Amino acid sequence: MSEFGCRCQTEKVLKHLLSKGIISEEHPCGLFIDSGVLLENMNEIKEAFPEPFFKHRYAIKANPIKKLIRFIGEHGFGVECASFEELSIALESGIPASEIVYDFPLKRKHDLQFCFEHGIHINFDNLQEMEMGYNLYRSLESEGKVLRGSIGVRINSQYGVGAIEATSTAAPTSKFGVPIKDTDYNELLGLFAKWPEVNGLHSHVGSQGIDLSSMVNGVKFILDLADRLNRDLHRKQITVLDIGGGLPVDYKSDCSNHMPLHYAEQLRAKVPRLFSGEFTVITENGRWVVATSGWFVSRVEYTKIAGGVLVGITHAGGNMFVREVYMPSTWSHPISVYDRDGGKKRDNVRTASIAGPLCFSGDLIAKEVPLPAFEQGDFVVYHHTAAYSISMYSIYNCISAPPAFMYSVKADNGEVDVCCIKRKRNVSEVSGFWDA
């Protein structure tokens, strides 16, 4: 197993950042994304599902930085959006409407009309929403509007929860999807019967902490349901299967876990018709696409010994890593320590805690863990942090979100190229959020 930071060449890049002043006492932190690793991750998904009827969509919620989304779009992925704001970000980032999936669980008429008129794929969350959408669709149709795009319905198979309940979406009581065991099949059939433009089913059983067999079972369930609906409708109406995302990341390894390949192998063995070309198949991975491509670095501003424990005060805590601070037993990231010149520290390991900048005592990204002893002016790096970090940023204490950068390392000469993809907002911009 390779040492953390090898795949993203963190030490080499950090030394470059320090030499250029991109990271310094004045600019003490930032999120850095390796475009090469990002492409490797995307290509693993495309190689596992190479058939042209597979349509891969990146879940914007993982990291909604516009230049990142544009990069992902330029390399063959569309996007999945879970709010109208995310949808706007996708369009502003150059993603064609035809390559967008809209999964917001609280859709309003305005959202639906926009999607109907622009050809954006919609997945309805529940039967009430679907009924409202049907009435709107027919009303717009009667007005002579040209309506485009495909329409699906999210189904909750109610299989159960995975290792992380909060991110399991196929629980019997989940907020997501049509709960199939609590739903009258004839009511569902009736909605499909009167609305032949609805041609898709969607399943997503969870994100992280979900084993592949559960994900495969969810896919098989909607394919079987598609067969039943098509049979009872006496027509081939369901032609799109959205199998969601949720591929788990191995946060304990610096190497790829090749999860897309393993997932595809299980699907080919247990749901072979998925690969027949009979259906258009949509995937919606976010975490697996970006998480391992990025790392966050913060300068250690101050240190102290408290109760015999070395404590470092840094720029990242519950502001940048909300889940990790509030649910540390479930969510964590590998941490490395670097000296003020960017050299990796490995020796003199002792019990240490790393604190963030927020004004509450639980703002600890690491609590009493073994780490190489750090000093004031050193740096800590949190690996595998390009997903669900900056997208979940908390503005508690009104601290501005850090800047983000994308970089590449040339294979022939090792030259590092860095560009800013999101600048840090200044104090007046942060203050403006609270204006009337």
HELIX and SHEET records of a PDB file:
HELIX    1   1 THR A   10  LYS A   20  1                                  11    
HELIX    2   2 SER A   35  ALA A   48  1                                  14    
HELIX    3   3 ILE A   60  ALA A   62  5                                   3    
HELIX    4   4 LYS A   66  GLU A   74  1                                   9    
HELIX    5   5 PHE A   84  GLU A   92  1                                   9    
HELIX    6   6 ALA A   97  GLU A   99  5                                   3    
HELIX    7   7 LYS A  109  HIS A  118  1                                  10    
HELIX    8   8 LEU A  127  SER A  142  1                                  16    
HELIX    9   9 GLU A  165  THR A  167  5                                   3    
HELIX   10  10 ILE A  180  ASP A  182  5                                   3    
HELIX   11  11 TYR A  185  LYS A  194  1                                  10    
HELIX   12  12 LEU A  212  LEU A  233  1                                  22    
HELIX   13  13 MET A  259  LYS A  270  1                                  12    
HELIX   14  14 PRO A  272  PHE A  275  5                                   4    
HELIX   15  15 ARG A  287  VAL A  290  1                                   4    
HELIX   16  16 ALA A  291  SER A  293  5                                   3    
HELIX   17  17 VAL A  322  TYR A  326  1                                   5    
HELIX   18  18 ILE A  390  MET A  392  5                                   3    
HELIX   19  19 TYR A  396  CYS A  398  5                                   3    
HELIX   20  20 VAL A  427  GLY A  432  1                                   6    
SHEET    1   A 7 LYS A 344  LYS A 345  0                                        
SHEET    2   A 7 ILE A 335  TYR A 338 -1                                        
SHEET    3   A 7 PHE A 379  HIS A 383 -1                                        
SHEET    4   A 7 GLY A 294  ARG A 299 -1                                        
SHEET    5   A 7 CYS A  29  ASP A  34 -1                                        
SHEET    6   A 7 ALA A 404  VAL A 409  1                                        
SHEET    7   A 7 VAL A 416  LYS A 422 -1                                        
SHEET    1   B 9 VAL A 178  PRO A 179  0                                        
SHEET    2   B 9 ILE A 151  ASN A 156  1                                        
SHEET    3   B 9 HIS A 121  PHE A 124  1                                        
SHEET    4   B 9 ILE A 100  TYR A 102  1                                        
SHEET    5   B 9 GLY A  78  CYS A  81  1                                        
SHEET    6   B 9 PHE A  54  ALA A  59  1                                        
SHEET    7   B 9 THR A 280  THR A 283  1                                        
SHEET    8   B 9 VAL A 240  ASP A 242  1                                        
SHEET    9   B 9 VAL A 198  HIS A 202  1                                        
SHEET    1   C 4 TYR A 302  ALA A 306  0                                        
SHEET    2   C 4 VAL A 309  ILE A 313 -1                                        
SHEET    3   C 4 VAL A 349  ALA A 355  1                                        
SHEET    4   C 4 LEU A 364  PRO A 372 -1                                        
END                                                                             
